[in-house]
Amino acid sequence: MDGPTLLPAIRTLAVGLLVPLGLICTFTYCTTLYRYHCDVRREPDGEGEYPTARSPPLIPYAIPKLGSTIGFSNQTVGKFWTWLRVQAERYGQGAFSIVLAGQRTHLIYSEDGLAAVFRSRHLSRAVLDRQLAVNVLGMSKEDSFKAFPDRTNEKEKITTERLHSDHLLSSAAVNTLTEKFIETFQAQLDADASLTDGLDINLYDWLWQLVFRASTTALCGSTLLEMYPDFDVDYRIWEDNLLGLLFGTPRLFARQAYRARDACVEKMERWLQAGYQHPVREGEDPSWTPDTGARIMHRRHDLYKQRELSIHSQAGWDLIFLAGILSNATPAAGWLLLHILSPTSAPDFRQRIMQELESCKRSDGYIDIPALTRLPLLNSAFHEVLRLYVDLLVVRQVDSSVALGTHHVRKGEQIMAPTWMTHRNPVFFARPEVFNPERFTTTNSVTGELSYSATGLGTNYFPFGGGHYMCPGRVFAKQEVLGIIAVLLLNFDITFTRFMKHTKGGLTEGGTDDFPTIKPGFAGNQVVGIQGDMRVRIIRRPLVTG
C-alpha cells in the first residue's frame, strides 16, 4: 500500500478510535456533572446507620478511572486548592470527593470532619506507608509489610511509638540532639575562613548545604559523609522527585529519580554495614557516636533487627527518617530567614528579632535552647512560616465504613485532609496570603508583655498533622530551625544585596520586590520548596571578649 493510499486508512482508524473515546468521555462528564449537582444540594436522609452524615459530593470528571488525577497533579502549588475553595464557598461544602487514579478519595476540611479524622480508629496509614516503602525507598513488598504492619504487635520489645516517645518527644533527648546539630552547624561556619573577610552568597543555596551536613551528622554520625562527601547530590535529586516516585511514575519517565533513589539507598546500606562493624558495647548508651549517630538511630537499628528487615530495607527506612527532618526543617529555616532579612518586611522586624535573640546567649557563648523556644516574636514568625508555606496532606485509608463528622466514608476509600484549605482560609486567618510574623502573638493589656500561642486554633491549624500519626520529629525540627536563625544572626552581619529570580537559564538578578516564590511541586509537599533566592553579603562579627 503506497503513501497516498495509506493516509486515508490512518485517518479512518484515528476517527474510528477517537469518536467512541470522545463519546465515552462526554457521557462520563455529563453523568458525573449531573450527579454532582444533585449531591451538592442533597441533605442527609435521616435514615440508615449514619442518619446525619452523607458521602461528600463527587467532583465531575471526563476520563473514567483517571478521574481528577490530572487536575490534582497540577504542579502549581495551591492551584487545585484555590479552585476547590471556590466550590466549597459556592455550595457550602465541608468536603468533596474525587476519583484519583481509580480510587475514590475524600478531601475533608470541615472542622468537625478534621476532628473526626484525627481521632478515628477506623482509619490507618499502613497502605500508604507500604507504597512509600516500595516506590520511594526500594523495599521489597515482603519487607514493606514487616516495616509497616497493619497492626502493631503489642508483644514487641521495641515499637516505633516507644522510640519516638523516648527519643524524639522527650525534652532531654531532643535538647541533646539539638545541641549536637548546633555544634556541627557552628563548626562548619567556624571552619570557613572566608566568612571573616566577608562573602557574597545566594543565601538559601548556601544554607541548604550547611543544614544538610549538620542534620545528617547529628542524626547519622560523621562517618556517612566521610564515606560519601557527595551524598547531597543524589539526595537532592531523590528529594525533589519523592512524590513522583510515591505516585508510581514509571522508571521510563523518571530515570534520574530512580537512579538517585538507588544510589542513596546503596550508600546508606554501605554506611550501615560499616556501622555494624563498630557496635555500641553492652552496658553503654552514648547519645552520639561517629559511626552510627544519635541514640535514636541506635534504637531504630535494634527495631530493624527485631523485625528481621534486610540491610537494603534498613537503609531505605533510615533514608526516609533523615528526609523527615531535612525536607521540612531546611525550607522552613530558609523561608523564615528570608522574611527576617527581606527589605519587604516591616522595618523593625529584624531589630525586634535580634533583641529577643540576644536574651538567649549564655555566659559561655552558647545558645540557651529552652529560652529560644519561648521567644514570642520568633516563635510566632516560625508558626506563620508553617501556616503560609506548609502544603500537607494528611492521608488515611478507610478500614471500615464510618461517619467523620457529617461525612460518610466507606471501607476501601481514601481520606485526604489538606492544610491549604484551612491555613489560607480568610474566615480563620485575616489576609491569609500575607506573611504576618505577629499573627500568633498577643499583648497583655496590664503588663504590656508579648506572648505567643499556636494552640486553641483546633483543626484550623495542623502543620504537623494530627492524631495518632502526628509528626514525631516536630519538636526537634522546630528547635533546629530556631537554632539556625540564632547562630547566624548572633554571629554574623548579613546584608541584603538583591533578590535572585528563577528563570529557565537559572538564577538571574531581580529587583527589591522579587521575593522568592513557591517552587512547583505535587500537592502534599509539606513545607514547600523555595524558587529564587536572596543575594547577601555575610561577614563574621568580631569576637567580643572581656
Secondary structure, 3 states (H helix, E strand, C coil): CCHHHHHHHHHHHHHHHHHHHHHHHHHHHHHHHHHHHHHHHCCCCCCCCCCCCECCCECCCCCCCCECHHHHCCCCCCHHHHHHHHHHHHHCCCEEEEEECCEEEEEECCHHHHHHHHHCCCEECHHHHHHHHHHCCCCCHHHHHHHCCCCCCCCCCCCHHHHHHHHCCCHHHHHHHHHHHHHHHHHHHHHCCHHHHCEEEEHHHHHHHHHHHHHHHHHHCCHHHHHCCCHHHHHHHHHHCHHHHHCCCCHHHCHHHHHHHHHHHHHHHHHHHHHHCCCCCCCCCCCEECCCEEHHHHHHHHHHHHCCCCHHHHHHHHHHHHHHHHHHHHHHHHHHHHHHHCCCCCCCHHHHHHHHHHCCECCCCCECHHHHCCCHHHHHHHHHHHHHHEECEEEEEECCCEEECCEEECCCCEEEEECHHHHCCCCCCCCCCCCCCCCCEEECCCCCCEEECCCCCHHHCCCCCCHHHCCCCHHHHHHHHHHHHHHHHHHEEEEEEEEEEEECCEEEECCCCCCCEECCCCCCCEECCEECEEEEEEEECCCCCC
